[in-house]
Amino acid sequence: MNSEQLQDWLTVVNEQFKIGEKAVKDIDKEVQNSHYLVNFLYSSYSDVNKTQPVLAQVLASYYRGGILRYFALQFLPSLIHVYLTVLAKRQKKSISMLETFLMAVYNEEILDKNVDGIEKRVEQVRIPSLRYPSVYHDPKRLNVGPEVLQLRNTSPAFVQKTIRIGPYDTVEKMTAENRYTVLTRLLKSVNGCLRNLPEDVACRYLCSSIDVICHSGFSFGESEFVSRIMNDTFVELKQDYSRKPRIRLSPEFLLEALNGVYFSLFNGCFEIKVMALRVIDAIHQRAVYELFADVTLVTNSVRSSLLEKSFFQNEEIAAIKRSSFAAVGGRKRSDLVTNASLRLKRMPEDIVVTADDEEVHMSHKRDSFSESQNKIYVIWIV
C-alpha cells in the first residue's frame, strides 16, 4: 500500500472506532493493513513528504483516545526503531518528523487522566519480601535468616520498600540527555497495554525491533541458549547487521524492552516465543558488551530460570516445545534434521545382517551343490 491508500485506510479506521460499542478485540481485524503500515514506515521513512501525512493521521487517532489510543500505541516499537536508525544515519528531516511525533505521545502519556485538570502521573512500585520467589531470585538458594522466612503477609516488614516513579518532566525538544528517558517511558506505555493489543503486530514488531537495535553494528553470534531451551537445533540464516550503523542504548531502555519481550515469551504464538528467546539472548550479549550490570543481572536471572528443569513442568510453557508451525499459516511443520535424528536413523550400509544357523547351513549346501554342477559341466565339455 502506498501513502494515499494508507491515509484512506486510516480515515476509515478513525470513523469505525468512533462508535463506543467497538471493543479492543476489534483491532485484530486490521492486522493485515497494520503490517502494511509498518512495512511502509520501514521502507519510506527517508521520504518525509510521503511519511508525514501518515504519521499525522496516526497521531490524530491517538488523540481521539479510547480504542484508537491502543491502535496507535501498537506502532510505537517500530517507530522507535526507525527513529534510532535515522538518528544513527543523521537524516535531519526524518529526525525532526519522528521526534515531533514521539514527543507529542510522550507529553500525553505522562499526564494523569483520572484527575481533573492537568496533573502528571506518579506510579508506585512495591518491592516484596525475599521470602517469596520471583524471576530474579529463589529463596531456597539464598542465605536468608529464619526471621525473614517466618514473616507473615500482614507483617509490616512484608513490604520492604515503596518506590515512586515520576512525575516526568515535559519535553519540548529532544536532546541527548532526555532522549532515552522519552523512549523508555514510551516503551513502558506499550508494555502496559500489550494484553489489549494484537500480538501479531505489537509483540512481533517489539521483538524484531529490539533484536535489530541490539545487533546493529555488531557481529554477535547466536549462543546455545535458544537451542538448549527448545531442546533442538534451529538453523536460521540471520541477517548481517555488522555493516549497519551502531545504535547507542541505555540500561533503562533495555530493561523496559526486556519486560515487553518477557510478556511476548509467555503470551505469543510459537513463532513469537522463539523470537522472544532470541531477543533475550541479544539483550544479554549487548549488555555484557556495554558492561550494563543491572541489565546483565536481569538477563542472567531470566536465562537461568528458563534453563531450569522445573521450567517445562508448567503446561503453558511446555507448549513452546510441543507447538509446531501449524498454528501459523495452517501449514504442517516438517521435522528438523539434527545430528541426533541422523544418529537415530541408521543407513542401509550401517545395518549388519545377522543370519540364523539354519540359514547359514542351507546357504552352505546351495554353494556346494552349485560348485559340483560346475565341475560336472567342465568334465562333460572336456
N, C-alpha and C positions, 0 to 999 in steps of 0.2 A: 504494500500500500504506500502511496506517495503522500506528500504533505496535505494536499487538498482532501484526499479520501479520509485521512486520519482526522482532519478537522471536522468533516461531516459526521464521522462516526462519534466523535466526542460530543458534538452538538446533540445528536440523538440520545446518547447516554445521559447527558445532563437533563434532557427533557423526561426521559424514562424514570430516572431515580428521584425526580421531584416528588413523586407520589409517596405519601407516608406509608402505604401498605407494602412497599417493597422491603424485602428483608436483605440481610447481609449476604445470605447464600445466593442471591440473585446475581452477585458479581461473578460467580463461576460461569455464567452463561457468556460472559465477554472475554473468556480466557484466550481464545484464538486471536482475537483482534488485539488483546493486550500484548501477546507475543510479537505481533507485527509492529506495535508501537515501540517496544523495547529494541527490536532489531533496527528500526528506523533511527532511533537515538544513537545507537552504536555506530551506524554507518554514515550518518549525515550530520554529526554534531559540529563539524567544521563549517557547514553551510548555515550561517546564522539566519538568513532570510527564510529558509525552509523550516528550521527547527524552532525558532522563536514563537511563531503563531501556535504551534502545537503545545509548547510549554505554557503559553499564556492560557490556553483552554484547560490544561491540567490544573494549573493554579486556581483558575476560576472554579473548577469542580471542588477543589479543596476548601475554598472559602464558603461554599454552599453548606458544608457541614453534613452531618448525618452519614448516610451510606457513601456519599460521594467523597467524604474525607478518607474513608478506608480505601476507596477506589484509587485516590491519588497517592496515598502512602505506599501502596504496593510497588510503585515505580521508583521510590527513593533509593534503594540499594543500587539499582542500575545507574541512576543519575549521579550518585556519589562516585561510582566507579568511573563514569565518563568525566566528571569534574576533576578527579585526581589525575586521570590520564591527560586531559587537556592542560592541567596545571604543569605537569612534568614536561609537556611539549611547548609550553609558553605561548599558547594561542590566545592572545589577549581578548579578541572579540567573543570567542566562545566562553572564556573565563568570566567575563562580565555578565553574560546572559545567565549562566548557570549559578553564579554567586547571587544574583538578584533573586532567582527562584528559591535557592536553599535558604537564604536569609529571611525571605518572606515566610516560609513554612516554619523556620526556627522561632522567629519572633511571635508566631501564633501559638506554637506548641508550649512555650514556657509560661503561658498565661493560665490561670485557674478559672475555668469556665463555669464552675459551680458556685462562684461567689459573685455577687452583684458588684459591678464596677470592674476596674482593671487592677487585678492583683496577680502577682506572679506565683507560680506553683511551687510548693515546698513538699518534698516527699520524705518520708521517714522509713528507715530500714532497721529492723531489729536483728541483732546477731544472737542466735540461741546458744544454749549451753553446749559444751563439748560432749556431754553425755549422750547426745543424740547424733546418730550417723548422718553424714551428708556426702555430697560428691567430693568434698575437699578432705574429709578425714574419716577414719574408722575408730571409734572409741576403744575397741578391743586392742588396737595396736598402739595406743598412746599410753604413756606412763601417767595416767590420771589418778589423783589421790582418791581414796574412798569417800572423802567428804563431798567431792564433786559428783560421784556416781550415785550417792544417796539423796541428792537433791530432788525434791518433788516439783511438779509442774507449777504449783501455787507458791513456791518459794520465791522470795524477792530476788534471789540470785539466779533465777531461771533465765531471765533476760539479762545478759551481761552488759550490753551497750546498745544504745539507740543512736543511729547516725542520721543526720538531716542533710538531704541533698537539695540544694537550691537556696534561695532563688537565683536563677541565672540572669546575667546581665543582658540587656537588649543590645543587639549588634546592628550597627548602621553601616559598617564597612568590614569586609573580610580581610584579616591580616594573618601573618604567620603566627601570631600569638594566640588568636582566638579561633583559628581555622578548625582545629581538631576538637575544640570544645563544642562548636556548632555541629560538626559531623557526628560526634559521639552522641550528642543529645538527639539528633535526628534518628540515628540507629536505635536509640532507646525507645523512641515513639513507635518505630516499626516493630520492634520486638514485643512491645506491649500489646499490639493488636494482631500478632501473627495468627492467633487462633481464629480470628474473624476473616482472614484473607485467604484467597485460593492458594493452596500450597504449590500448585504447578507454576505459579508466577512469582509469588513472594519468596517462598523457600528456595525455589530453584535458582532465581537470579541473585538472591542473597548469597548462596553458597558459591555460585560461579563467579560473582563479583569479588568476593573476599579471596577466593583462590587465585584469581589473576592479580589482584592487588598485592598479595603476599609474594607471588612468584615473579612479578615483573622486574626485569633487570637482573635476575638471578638464574642460576642453573642448578637449583636444588633437585636432587634425585629423590624419587619416592622411596620411603623406607618400607620395612616389612610390617609396619603397623596394621595396614589395611588387610593384607593377606593373612595375618595372624588372627585378626578379628573374624574374618569371613571363613577362616579355615580352608582357604582355597587360594589359587594363584590367578589373579586377574591380569591379563595382558592388555594394556591400553596405550595407544600411541598418544603421548602428551605433546602439546604444542611447545615449541621452543620460545620461552619467554626471555631468554638471556639478552636478546637484541632490543627488547623494549625498554623504554625509559624507566629508571628506578624510581619508585614512589616512596616517599618518606611516610612513616607511620608513627603513631604514639601508642604507648601501652594501654591507655584508657580506651582508645578506639578498638584495639584488638580484643580487649576484654568484653566490650559490649558486643562486638561482632561474634565472639565465641558464645554468648548467650543465645543469639538467634540461630547459630549453627547447631548448638546442642538441642534446641527445640526442634529443628528440622530432622535431626537424627532420630528422635523418638516419635515424630508425628508425620513424617513424609512417606512417600511410597518407596519401593525398593531402590529405584534409581537415585532418588534424592538422598536416601540414607547412605548409599555408597559415596555420593558426592560429599556429604557432611563428614564422613570419616576421612576422606582425603583432605578436606579443608582443615580439620583439626590437626592433621599431620603437617599441613602447610603453615598454619599459625605457629605450631610448635617449632618448626625449623626456623622460621623468621624470628621468633622471639629469642631463640638460642643465638642466632647470628647478631641480633641487636642488643643482646645482654639485658633483655627485659625480665627482671627476676620475678615480678608479680605475675606476668603472663606465663612464664615457664612453670611457675608453681601450679597454676590452674591447669595448664595443658598436661603436665605430668600427672596430676590427680585424675583428670578425665581419662587419659590413656591407661593409667593403672587400673581404674575401676572397670573400664571396658575390657581389659585383658584378663580380669579375674574369671575363674571358672564359674563362680556364682552368677555372673552376669547373664549367662544364657539359660538360667533356670526360670527366668521370667518369660512367660509365654509370648507377651507382646514383643519383647526384644529378641527372642529366639526366632521370630518370624523373619528377621533380617537374613538369617542363614537359609531358612526354608523357602523364602519367597523366590519367585522367578520373574523374568521379564514378561511373563504372560499377562501380568496386570497392567503393563504399559504397552499400549498398541494392540493388545489382543493376540500377540504372536507367541508361539511356544519358544522357549529359550533352549537353544542347543547346548548340549553338555560341553563344558570347557575341557580342553585337553591339557592335562597337567602331567608332571613327572610321576605322580602317584598313580594316576589312571593308566599310564603306559606300563608301569610295573605290574599292575593288576592284570592287564591283558597280555597273555603270552602269545608270541608269534608262532606260526607253524614250525619254523625251523628250530624253535626252542623246545618243542614238545618231544619228549623222549618216549618212544613206543616200547611198551613192556608187554611181551607175549607170554602166554601160559606154556607149561611144559608140554602139554599135548600138541599145541600148535607148532611148537619147535620140532617135536618128534615127527609130525606129519610133513612139515616142510622139508625135513632131512630126508624122508623117504621119497618125496617127489623129486628132489635133487638127484638122489642116487639112481632112481628109475630113468630120469632123462639122460643121465650120463651113460647108462647101459645101452639105451637106444642109440645113442650117438656112436658107441663102439661097434654095435652090430651093423649100423649103416655104413661105417667105414670099411668093415671087413667085406661086406657084400659088394662094394664098389671095387675093391681090390680083386 
